[in-house]
Amino acid sequence: MPDPRRIVLAHGFTQTSGSWATTTPILRRALGECELLAVDLPGHGSAGDVRADLWGSADHLVELGGRAVYVGYSMGGRVALHAALSHPAAVERLVLIGATAGIDDANERAARRAADERLADHVERVGVGQFVDEWLANPLFSGLTSETAQRDDRVQNTAEGLAASLRLSGTGAQMPLWDRLGTLTVPVLVLAGADDPKFRALGERLATAIPNADLVVVEGAGHCVHLEQPARTVAAIRSWIATT
């Protein structure tokens, strides 16, 4: 497969397309002439008024991105995975960072859906600033610094947009995709942080279930691999593209 000329980037929950600002210059230097497009997902940034579930978010992503290599982090990884399944002609390659194919157990999924609903109610009650501060205090983001946490980017969102994202596209609302991963035919790179045991295990499971997938565990990184270790993340993507 030829080197990519277009790479579409999908951010995580509470972020915007601006969250990729520190990663894109490194990608450009590593990959040479390529078009990089960071998309605002429904409920976030310029798409703050857009309401969509994960399948609708995938449509939104591909409508803006076209045929390309898709790179998605966390929530953006789940959206990009849906895009690869629903728009296989558009997704040339797929990079999943700190992502999952969903929660298998129906009871656990229902519990997560209820927790997401409580979070949605909470952000509507306390507002974006307090919610983002509480969100970033989650141990999942302990590897971030005051700079890499990108708080100024996150607080551009609205409480209504984030609440809708949780209700429509949260992990609790996602039907598990594990039994569909075997239908993927595009090359897939799964990235996980060495210091993120939960998503490292999920990454191993993704890489096993997807026929043409490679797993790279990034040392010195937790959940936010591309923010904590941008150079290592880009090096892994560049090496993978060169061999697929």
QUIRALIN-V72795 format. One record per residue. RES is the residue in one small letter. NEAR is the number of other ideal C-beta (glycine too) atoms within 10 Angstrom. Layout:
# QUIRALIN-V72795
{{RES/NEAR} {RES/NEAR}}
This chain:
# QUIRALIN-V72795
{{m/10} {p/6} {d/12} {p/17} {r/14} {r/15} {i/25} {v/26} {l/26} {a/32} {h/28} {g/24} {f/22} {t/27} {q/26} {t/22} {s/21} {g/16} {s/24} {w/27} {a/12} {t/14} {t/21} {t/16} {p/13} {i/17} {l/21} {r/15} {r/11} {a/15} {l/19} {g/10} {e/7} {c/16} {e/12} {l/19} {l/16} {a/23} {v/27} {d/23} {l/31} {p/24} {g/27} {h/29} {g/22} {s/11} {a/21} {g/19} {d/11} {v/18} {r/16} {a/20} {d/18} {l/25} {w/16} {g/17} {s/29} {a/28} {d/18} {h/20} {l/29} {v/24} {e/11} {l/16} {g/23} {g/12} {r/14} {a/23} {v/26} {y/31} {v/27} {g/29} {y/30} {s/24} {m/28} {g/31} {g/28} {r/27} {v/31} {a/31} {l/30} {h/25} {a/26} {a/27} {l/17} {s/15} {h/18} {p/13} {a/7} {a/18} {v/26} {e/20} {r/21} {l/24} {v/27} {l/31} {i/31} {g/29} {a/25} {t/23} {a/24} {g/18} {i/19} {d/10} {d/10} {a/9} {n/8} {e/12} {r/18} {a/12} {a/13} {r/18} {r/18} {a/11} {a/14} {d/21} {e/16} {r/10} {l/20} {a/20} {d/13} {h/16} {v/24} {e/16} {r/11} {v/13} {g/13} {v/20} {g/12} {q/14} {f/22} {v/22} {d/14} {e/13} {w/19} {l/17} {a/10} {n/9} {p/8} {l/17} {f/16} {s/13} {g/20} {l/17} {t/8} {s/8} {e/9} {t/15} {a/18} {q/23} {r/15} {d/9} {d/19} {r/25} {v/16} {q/18} {n/23} {t/18} {a/18} {e/16} {g/24} {l/24} {a/21} {a/21} {s/29} {l/26} {r/19} {l/19} {s/27} {g/21} {t/21} {g/20} {a/18} {q/25} {m/12} {p/15} {l/20} {w/14} {d/10} {r/15} {l/20} {g/10} {t/12} {l/20} {t/12} {v/18} {p/20} {v/25} {l/22} {v/27} {l/29} {a/28} {g/26} {a/14} {d/17} {d/23} {p/11} {k/12} {f/24} {r/21} {a/12} {l/19} {g/26} {e/14} {r/16} {l/24} {a/18} {t/11} {a/16} {i/24} {p/12} {n/12} {a/19} {d/16} {l/18} {v/20} {v/17} {v/23} {e/9} {g/12} {a/24} {g/24} {h/25} {c/26} {v/29} {h/31} {l/26} {e/21} {q/21} {p/19} {a/12} {r/18} {t/26} {v/20} {a/15} {a/21} {i/26} {r/17} {s/14} {w/18} {i/21} {a/9} {t/8} {t/14}}
